[in-house]
Amino acid sequence: MTVIAKNPGSARLVTVEKVERVRGEVPVVREIRVRALNEDLSAHADVAGAARVPLRANAGLMSFGFMLNGPGFILEPTEAELLLASDEAHREVIRRYRNGRDLAQGARGVYLIDFGLRTEEEARRYPVLFDIVRTRVKPARDAVRDTPSRERWWQFARTRGDLRDALRGLTRYIGTVETARHRFFTFLEADIAPDHMVVALASSDAFHLGVLSSSIHVTWALTAGGRMGVRDTPRYNKGPCFEAFPFPDASHDQRSRVADLGERIDVHRRDAQARDTGATMTAMYHVVEKLRAGTALSPADRRIHDVAACSVLRELHDELDAAVAEAYGWSWPEPPALILERLVALHDRRVEEEAVGTIRWLRPEYQRPRFGVEVDDANAAPTLDLPTTPTTVTGAGAVIAPAPWPSDAIGQITVLRSMAAMTPVSIEEAVQRLVGAKRDIVHRHLETLAMLGEVRDVGGGRYAVASGTI
């Protein structure tokens, strides 16, 4: 059990050697003092707190792939090729299929019968394929307790209608393996059906591929995402890893540079895989990791290094990191702790911007009609529904009524800034006036607003809206 004091004045993070105790003492490797520790006992920026608040800008683009609930939909390459040759209409339903292992270790070349959202009557228009699924899938589905899976046996257990809608009209999209030691992103052609262990981003923009492939995003994802299994393998959870991640507001030239490097990295890896099937993503990034660490390469590593030009791949990633940092307006290289501090601060600023209607959509032509109707008026100011009684009188003489504490960070930051605009407010006063507010969260939001120049400390532990920001 881990116990942490509530609202401590300061905290210590102590790192010790993994050795047996000697006379009750353990050698201390490092000790640092911080204002507070995060819930995961880290001392860097509160990524976990920020990652719980998604950004509207990233909405509706990322999804897990299809959950089949049975291998009967899968076709081996020879069978699929015969079926495709026998009837041109089969191309509307038969798709290439990739799971996480295909992306990381090399594609098996299998296909999938995908009736999508078609009704049974519509699926029967492909009689040969319908009969294959009825023979291979229906008997097992008849025995399941899940009613939708049993009744709609010709469809996948999770058909992902939202993903299908988002991918419509795209020639390619971005995929990554949900659980993997090495975090990489790659373009997949639109006809490829992703498995549920593949996380798919409905974007054909190489700028997005480049940003996600940078060590800036990977640093965020490794911190915000979960871990799985005895090996503690990193897991890419789409909510905290992607939906809460703030992309840079890059210039045209910066976007072009990042996109170009993203494309070059993707082509470099594809070319290596075409030369040698042993040059898998896992193998290539295992070698790149050793090159960065200065670790000696084994004979097997050396072979992959030579066939995949891993030193060039590493250099391309180094160039990409510098280009993405420039797009953020940051110097490079920077330590991970500073990267996380900057990303959390930028996330919180974007949350505040989105509260008043400024949303930096990743795919505006797709997202705005679906997710932005009620907030697209960038001039619309948020309103506060404050009760009229009872009231609280501040030291400055202003009368402010108690109000409920919003459940989301956007509302919380907005109400705190509005309070500071009325009269200087301290953390304790804000907690008293906002029913259900927690002191540590109020403190973090006010510090973030102060860091962004939205409020300033006017003395006595009180914050007021900075001049020129109203």
Residue, then its C-alpha position, 0 to 999 in steps of 0.5 A: m500500500t502507498v500512502i500520501a499525505k493530503n495537501p502537503g507543503s512539499a514532497r520528497l522523491v527518493t530513488v534507491e538502489k535495488v539491493e538488500r538492506v544493510r543494517g536497515e539502510v538502503p543506499v540513496v541514488r537521488e533525492i529531489r524536493v518538489r511541491a507535490l507528487n503526482e498520483d503515480l508517484s512521479a515528480h514531473a508535470d501532472v500528465a495523468g491529470a491533464a490526460r483525463v481531459p480530452l481536447r475537442a480538436n482531436a475528437g472523433l478521429m481515433s478508434f480501435g479496429f474491428m473486433l471479429n469475435g471468431p476467426g471464420f471471417i479470415l481468409e488465407p491468401t490463396e483462398a482470397e485470391l481465388l474468390l477475388a478472381s471468381d467475381e469482381a463484386h467480391r472486391e467490395v467485401i474482401r479486404r486485406y487484414r492487419n493485426g498488431r503482430d502484422l504491423a510489428q513483425g510483418a504481414r501474414g498476407v491474410y484477408l477478411i470477409d467484411f460485410g460492414l454494416r450491411t443487413e442480412e438481405e444485403a449480405r446475401r447479395y454476395p452468396v458465396l461469401f455469405d455461405i462461407v461466413r454462415t458455415r464458419v461463423k454462425p455455429a459459434r455465434d449461435a452459442v454466445r450469450d451476447t444477443p447482438s452478436r448472435e442475431r447479427w452473426w454475419q457482422f463483426a462483433r464490433t463493426r466500428g461504424d464511427l471508424r468507417d465514417a471517419l475513414r470514408g473518402l481517405t486513401r490511407y490512414i495512420g495505425t499503431v499497435e495498441t500494446a508494444r515495446h516500441r511505439f511507432f506509427t505507420f500509414l495503412e492503405a484504406d482497403i486494409a481492415p485493422d484488428h481491434m488490437v490496432v489503434a487507427l487514426a482517420s487522417s491521411d496527413a503526413f504532418h499528423l504522422g510526423v508529430l505522432s512519430s516524434s519523441i515529443h509525442v512518444t514521451w507523452a504517450l509513455t507517461a499518459g498510457g497504461r502498462m500491460g503484463v509482467r513485462d510492463t509493456p507500454r499500452y497506447n490508450k487512445g483517450p489519454c495518449f491521443e485525445a488529450f495530446p496538444f498538437p503544435d500550431a505550426s506554420h505552413d513551412q513547419r507543417s511541410r517539413v514535419a510532413d516530409l520527414g514523416e513520409r521519408i521515415d515511412v518510406h524508409r521502413r517500407d523499403a527495408q521490409a521489401r528488401d528483407t522480411g526480417a527487417t520488421m518494425t520491432a527489429m528495426y527499432h530494437v537496433v535504433e534503441k541500441l544505437r541511441a544507448g551506445t550498446a554493442l550490436s549482436p550479429a543479428d542486430r548488425r544484419i538488420h542494421d545493414v539491410a534496413a540502414c538503421s543509422v539513417l532511420r535514427e538520423l531521420h527521427d533526430e531530424l523529425d524531433a527537431a522539426v516538431a520541437e520547432a513547430y512547438g516553438w521549443s529549443w531542442p533537445e530537451p529533457p523529458a521532464l521539461i517536455l511534459e511540463r510544456l505539453v501539460a501547460l499547452h494542454d491546459r491552455r487549449v482547454e481554456e481556449e476551447a471553452v470559449g470556442t477556439i478549437r484547432w481541429l485536426r481535420p476541420e472539414y470532417q470534425r466541425p460538422r459533427f463535433g463543433v456545431e455548438v461551439d464554432d462561434a469563436n466570439a461566444a463567451p461562456t456564461l456562468d449560472l450562479p445562484t443568487t442566494p446565499t452570497t459571500v462577501t469578499g474582503a474587497g467588498a464584492v458579492i459572489a454567490p456560491a456555485p457548483w464545481p463543474s465536472d470537467a476541466i474546461g468548466q473548472i478553468t473557465v469558472l476560476r478565471s471568471m471569478a478572478a475577473m470579478t475580484p482577486v481570489s485565493i485558493e481557499e476562497a475559491v474552494q469555499r465558493l465552489v461547491g465540491a471543489k478540491r483544493d489541489i485541483v483549484h491550485r493546479h488550475l490557478e497555477t496554470l492560468a498564472m503560467l499562461g499569463e491569464v491571471r497574476d498573483v496580486g499578493g496575499g495568495r490571491y489571483a486576479v485576471a492579468s491586465g489586458t486579458i479581459 
